[in-house]
């Protein structure tokens, strides 16, 4: 009986570790989003994380005849990426991100975590006049 409980506990422990990894660390998707950086701030009660919002160009709506702006809410875990975005408020930015199934408090409040800043440009200029970040 003791052996069954020990093996069962071990199997349950391995299952819980696997479930935790799948739920919080499995990268569900990756991509690139571009738009004007609306705000970027460090906030949180216990874990201070970088949170931001990107307003994408164009409009889309699920209902014909109505307008709705596209917003992309994201978190940043890397301090170097955060310092680049901190200086780009109100500018056009192009961001590479990873999408997770669920957020973790120490990684950020969003499922979307920005991993790289591809481009920063002035929002008043056209797309051909924007320059990559160096």
C-alpha positions, 0 to 999 in steps of 0.5 A: 500500500505504501508503494502505491501511494509513493508511486501515485504521489510521484506521478501526480507531482510530475503531472503537476510540474508538466501542467504548470510548465504548459500553462505558464511557460509554453509559448503559444504563439509569436509575432510582430505588431506595429503601432503608436506607443500609447503608454508604457509604465512600471506598475504592480503591487508585489511584483513591479512589471513593465506594462504598455499599450500599443494603438495600431493603425487602422480600424476594425470592428466585428459589426459592419458600419461601426469603428473600433480602434485596435489596442495591443496590451503587453508586458515586458520582462527584459530591462533593456527592451523596457529602456528602449520603450521607455524613451519611445512614448508617442512614437511608432514602434514595431515590436516582436512578442511571444504569447503565453497561455496565462500570465505570471505575476513576476513576468507581467499582467498580460499574456503577450510579452514583448521580447524585442524592439524592431523599429522606432520612428516618429508617428508624424512621418510615413512608414518609408521614413521610419528608421530601425533602432540601433 
